[in-house]
Amino acid sequence: MKLIAPVLAAAALLAGCQTPYQEGAQMGVRVNDQMAPNARIQFDQVVILDKALQNSRAGKIAVEQQGARRNPTGTLKVVALLRNRTDFQQVLEARTSFFDSGFAPTEKPSAWTRIHMEPNGVSTYEESSMGAQNVAHYYVEVRESR
């Protein structure tokens, strides 16, 4: 008898917690959390994807500067200056996605490009869009080499 009461109570709790699963497309949920400021894509930015590169107090690498300018052909060229904050050589990879003024992709992301970084050194990453006039924004992803 003593065993039946807890089992019935647990069954009642479980029955009240079940909600039907809805299949198909769902509405997007906005993340309003100060602990997750990068929960959405930030255009015209360089983003470090791997937590292993960010796990120390200052991070293993830093984005010192970034920007974009038009090439003579009208394509958009992105330049990022990266600093290795460790005493060890690092090999990173970076790629860029390009977007139009309405933030729609204008082409597929570029191939991953390897960046060899000397201990406590600085390296430059550059990538140009394939298209010309309709490219207005960029998004650079950086990760450890795979």
C-alpha positions as CSV (number, residue, x, y, z in Angstrom):
1,M,0.0,0.0,0.0
2,K,2.9,2.4,0.8
3,L,4.4,1.8,-2.7
4,I,1.2,2.5,-4.6
5,A,0.7,6.1,-3.3
6,P,4.1,7.3,-4.7
7,V,3.6,5.5,-8.0
8,L,0.1,7.0,-8.4
9,A,1.5,10.5,-7.5
10,A,4.3,10.2,-10.1
11,A,1.9,9.0,-12.8
12,A,-0.4,11.9,-12.1
13,L,2.5,14.3,-12.4
14,L,3.7,12.7,-15.7
15,A,0.2,12.8,-17.2
16,G,0.0,16.6,-16.4
17,C,3.4,17.3,-18.0
18,Q,2.8,15.7,-21.4
19,T,2.0,18.1,-24.2
20,P,1.3,17.0,-27.7
21,Y,4.2,17.4,-30.1
22,Q,3.5,19.6,-33.1
23,E,5.1,18.6,-36.4
24,G,6.1,20.9,-39.2
25,A,7.5,24.4,-39.2
26,Q,7.5,26.3,-35.9
27,M,7.7,30.0,-35.1
28,G,11.2,31.3,-34.4
29,V,12.0,32.1,-30.8
30,R,14.0,35.3,-30.0
31,V,16.8,34.8,-27.5
32,N,16.8,37.6,-24.9
33,D,19.7,36.5,-22.8
34,Q,22.6,38.8,-21.9
35,M,24.8,35.6,-21.5
36,A,24.2,34.8,-25.2
37,P,24.8,38.0,-27.1
38,N,25.9,36.0,-30.2
39,A,22.9,33.8,-30.4
40,R,22.1,35.3,-33.8
41,I,24.1,36.1,-36.9
42,Q,25.8,39.5,-36.6
43,F,26.5,40.7,-40.0
44,D,29.8,42.5,-40.9
45,Q,31.6,40.6,-38.1
46,V,34.2,37.9,-37.5
47,V,33.0,35.1,-35.3
48,I,35.1,32.6,-33.4
49,L,33.2,29.3,-33.6
50,D,35.2,26.9,-31.4
51,K,35.0,27.2,-27.6
52,A,38.5,25.8,-27.4
53,L,39.8,29.0,-28.9
54,Q,37.8,31.0,-26.3
55,N,38.2,28.9,-23.2
56,S,40.8,31.0,-21.3
57,R,40.2,34.4,-19.8
58,A,41.3,36.5,-22.8
59,G,40.9,33.7,-25.4
60,K,43.5,32.0,-27.5
61,I,42.9,34.3,-30.5
62,A,41.6,37.8,-30.9
63,V,40.1,39.7,-33.8
64,E,42.2,42.8,-33.7
65,Q,40.6,44.5,-36.8
66,Q,38.1,43.7,-39.5
67,G,36.6,45.5,-42.4
68,A,35.6,45.3,-46.1
69,R,36.2,47.4,-49.2
70,R,35.4,47.2,-52.9
71,N,38.0,45.8,-55.3
72,P,38.4,47.6,-58.6
73,T,36.2,44.9,-60.2
74,G,33.3,45.9,-57.8
75,T,33.5,42.7,-55.7
76,L,33.6,43.0,-51.9
77,K,36.9,42.2,-50.2
78,V,36.9,41.2,-46.5
79,V,40.0,41.6,-44.4
80,A,40.4,40.4,-40.8
81,L,43.5,40.8,-38.6
82,L,43.8,37.9,-36.1
83,R,46.2,37.7,-33.1
84,N,47.5,34.5,-31.6
85,R,47.5,35.0,-27.8
86,T,49.3,31.8,-27.0
87,D,53.0,30.8,-26.9
88,F,52.3,28.0,-29.4
89,Q,51.8,27.9,-33.2
90,Q,48.1,27.6,-34.2
91,V,46.5,26.6,-37.4
92,L,43.0,28.0,-37.9
93,E,40.5,27.9,-40.8
94,A,38.2,30.8,-41.9
95,R,35.4,31.2,-44.4
96,T,33.2,34.0,-45.5
97,S,29.5,34.3,-46.4
98,F,28.3,37.3,-48.4
99,F,24.8,38.9,-48.3
100,D,22.9,41.6,-50.2
101,S,21.4,44.7,-48.6
102,G,18.3,42.7,-47.5
103,F,20.6,40.2,-45.8
104,A,19.8,37.4,-48.2
105,P,22.8,35.2,-49.3
106,T,24.3,36.2,-52.6
107,E,26.5,33.1,-53.0
108,K,27.6,29.9,-51.2
109,P,30.1,30.4,-48.3
110,S,33.7,30.4,-49.5
111,A,35.9,27.4,-49.0
112,W,37.7,27.1,-45.6
113,T,41.1,28.8,-45.8
114,R,43.9,27.7,-43.5
115,I,45.6,30.4,-41.5
116,H,49.0,29.5,-39.9
117,M,49.7,31.6,-36.8
118,E,53.1,32.0,-35.2
119,P,53.2,32.1,-31.3
120,N,52.0,35.5,-30.2
121,G,51.9,36.5,-33.8
122,V,49.4,38.3,-36.1
123,S,47.9,36.9,-39.3
124,T,45.7,38.4,-42.0
125,Y,42.7,36.6,-43.5
126,E,41.3,38.0,-46.8
127,E,38.4,36.8,-49.0
128,S,36.6,38.4,-51.9
129,S,33.1,37.8,-53.1
130,M,32.4,36.3,-56.5
131,G,29.6,38.7,-57.3
132,A,29.9,42.4,-57.7
133,Q,27.3,45.1,-57.1
134,N,24.6,43.2,-55.1
135,V,27.0,42.2,-52.2
136,A,26.6,44.5,-49.2
137,H,27.4,42.5,-46.1
138,Y,29.7,39.7,-44.9
139,Y,30.0,37.1,-42.1
140,V,33.4,35.5,-41.3
141,E,33.6,32.2,-39.3
142,V,36.9,31.1,-37.7
143,R,37.6,27.7,-36.3
144,E,40.5,25.4,-35.4
145,S,41.9,23.5,-38.3
146,R,40.3,20.1,-39.0
